[in-house]
C-alpha cells in the first residue's frame, strides 16, 4: 500500500485541484508541528498517507506507484 500522497493522487480520487493542494499544505503544517522540519520546504509535495486520512476523516484507497 502506498505510504505517501501527492496532490495528483488526490486529484485522481476526485478532489478539485486547489482542494488537493490545500490538503497537502495542511498535511505539511501538521507534520511541521509534530516536529518534522523537513516538511518546511515548498518543493516537497509528498506527505504521509496517515496525515491526509486524519484531515479527511476517512481511509484513502490508493494504487501503488513507482515511488512507493
N, C-alpha and C positions, 0 to 999 in steps of 0.2 A: 504494500500500500504506500502511496506517495506521502512523504512526510513534510514537504514544503509546498506552499501555494503561491502562485503568481496572479497578477491581475488577469492574465489571459485565461488561466484556469477558471477563475470566477466568471469571466465573460462567457466561456463555453458552457457554464452551468446556467446561464440565462440572466445574469446580472447586467444592468446597463454599464457602459464603460466607466463613467465617472463614479458610480456607486462602487464598482470593483476597486478603483483607485483609492477611494476613501476608506474602504475596508482594510486594504493593505497599509495605508497610513496609520489607521487606528491600531492595527496589529503591531506596527513598528513602535508606536508610542508606548504601548503596553510592555513590549519587550525591553525598551529602554528603562521604564520604571521598575522592571523586575531585576535590573542590574546587568543588562547586556548592552554595553555602549556600542558594540559592533553594529547594531541596527540604526545608529545615528548617522546614516550615510544615504544621501539622495539616490545614489546609483544602485543600491541594494533593493531588489524587487521581489525577493522571496522571503516568506515568513513561515513559521511553523504552523502546521495544519491545526493543531490544538488551539492556538490563539485565535485563529479565524473562526473555529467552531464555537469558541466561547463568546465571541462577538455576535455571531448569528443565532446562537442558541440551538443548533442542531448539527448533526454529523454531515460531513460532505462525502459524496460518492465521487471520488476522483480516479481516473485511469492512471496507471503508471506511465511515466515519460522517460526520456533519455537521461535526464539529470537526476533521476531518483537513485 
